[in-house]
């Protein structure tokens, strides 16, 4: 962002929380993870263990339930950044970005690791 300022380009960052998209599709993520898992050497699989894989898949399903289906929150930020006379430097889309990720970014890494 700062590097582009010297060229007269204003960069705005859009930092969304979790939204339902193809990227966050449980089916796609599970398929990709299982495909990667199958290609791993037996030694690597043994290091992680089957329980790790199972817990990861459960966590993915839980994450999907928290994803916001209202993509308008993100596209509204994009529209404002593109059409505003004075766009903001940062846009946070979604309650999780505003209430969790931004405050966490100000904490020391040791505390964010705990959270």
N, C-alpha and C positions, 0 to 999 in steps of 0.2 A: 504494500500500500504506500509506504513512504518512498520507495524507490520510484514509483510512477509519478509522484508529485512533481518532480523536477521536469517532467515532460508535459505538465499541465493536465494530467489525467487524475481525476478524483475517483478513488476506489472506496466502495462501501462493502462491508462484509455482512453477509446474512448468515446467522448462526442459528439454525433451526434445532428444535428438540427432536423427539421421536415422532415421525409421521408415517402413516401407512402408504408405502410405495412399493414398487417391485424390488427395490433394494432391501426393504425390511420384510419382504414376504417370507414367512416361515418355511413354506414349501421350497422356495429357491435356496434359502440359506441352508436348510437341512440337506438338500440334495448336494450342494457344493461341499459342505462339511463332510458328509458321508463319502463323497467321491475322493476327497483329499485323504480321509482316514484310511480308505481302502488302499491307497497308493503308498502309505507310509510303511517303512520297514518294520518288521515284527519287533525289533528292539525298541523302536520309538513308541510303538503302540503299547508295549509292556511298560515303558517308563511312565507314560501317562495313565494307562489303565482304562479298562472299559467303563469304569465308574465315572471317570473324567468326561468321556464322550456323552454318557447318559445325562450327567448333570448339565453339560453344555446345551444339549438339546432341550432339556426342561427349561433352562434359563431363556432360551430363544423363544419358546412358546409363551412364557410369562411376559417377556419384553413386548411381544406382538400385542398382547392385551392392553398394554399401556400406550401403544402408538395412536396418535391422534389422526382421525380420518379426514379432518378439515384442512386440506392443503391450501385453502384460501388464505390462511394466516401467513403462509410463506409467500404466496404470490402477491399478496397485498404489500408485503415488505419489498418485494422486487419492484412492484409498480411504483411505490413511493421513492425508492432509490433511483429509479430511471427517470421519473418525471418531476421530481421535486427540484425547485430552484436551489435549495440548500439541503442536499441529502445528508442523512446521518452517517457517521463513520461505521457504526455497528447497528445491526438490526437483530433482535432476538425474536424468533417466532415460536410460540407455544409456551404454555405455563411452565413446563419443565425446564426450558432454557432460561426463562426469566427468574424462576424461584430456586433452581438447583444449580445449573451449570455456571451461570454468571457468578453467583456468590462463591461457589467452590473455586473459581479461577483466582479469587483474591486470597484464598487461604494458603498456608504453607503446604508443600507437597505431602509432608508426613500426615497432616490432618485429612487431606483429600484422599489419601490412600486408605485411611481408616473408614471414611464414608463410603 
